[in-house]
Amino acid sequence: MHLRELADQFEKDIQTKRHRLPFEEADGSVDADYFDQDVDQESPSITQWIHERYRDARGAELPGTVNPILLINLFRQQTVQWQQISEGYLEQAVQLIKEYTCLECRRTEHDDTIRTSLESMVLDQVESIEAYARQTIEKIREERVIARLEALGLQDGAKHTFDLRRLTGAIHLSNEDQAVIDIHDMLKAYYKVAIRRFGDFMVVSVIKRILGDQGGLKVFSPEYVGSLSDVQLAEMAAENYTTSAARTELEHRCERYREALQVAKSL
């Protein structure tokens, strides 16, 4: 339960505090899915930020085209906080599993010497993506065209007299503006894909498969236990002398009582 609550908080943090600047909708407003109250409201919009980086990174590519190296660098800057959030999540998960392991050792073994041996042994070892991204980019581009047409007062089902020059002016963008919008939309589409895969990897692969599944206690696999010598097994799991002697004495008493009962029944 505690690990599930921790995973839920991690998913919430990675959703709301994961990016440098929030992405925008087709009409230029901030996408609610990426809104973070902690982001400085005086910060430039993401399109302004991309404009600046695009101008700084212009090279020999054709005007209006997207430099893949720029896209990679922007993505890295957008995800710079993922490391801090993930490290915090891992530290909390490791501490939670460690505390559970200690409690489990105390619950199952009251002998201080054996418990210390067990703890030291355990604590020392302590899911088409491309198709989805393409569909997301196509959807965002379609929404942008619709938003520009709606800005001209055009609506579905209504009759309009078209001014082709005005219509073309609303849809056509300069090379730089088109490149910036393309970068933003590709960044946003692949960001959605990456954050989904990253979140799944952290929760499923790292926590559940590596740290989870009984935590550090999974070190006691059949293969590991089978590799221990009789002396090592005795040190960890055998009864101490006092307990063993008391159990043997009780067994002898029970045997004598059974014999006496058989004699009494035969009389």
Secondary structure, DSSP 8 states (H G I E B T S, - for coil): -HHHHHHHHHHHHHHHSS-SS--B-TTSSB-GGG--TTS-TTS--HHHHHHHHHHHT--SS-TT---HHHHHHHHHHHTTTHHHHHHHHHHHHHHHHHHHHHHHHHHH---HHHHHHHHHHHHT----HHHHHHHHHHHHHHHHHHHHHHHTT--TT------HHHHHHHH---HHHHHHHHHHHHHHHHHHHHHHHHHHIIIIIIIIIII-SSGGGGG--HHHHHTS-HHHHHHHHS--HHHHHHHHHHHHHHHHHHHHHHHHHH-
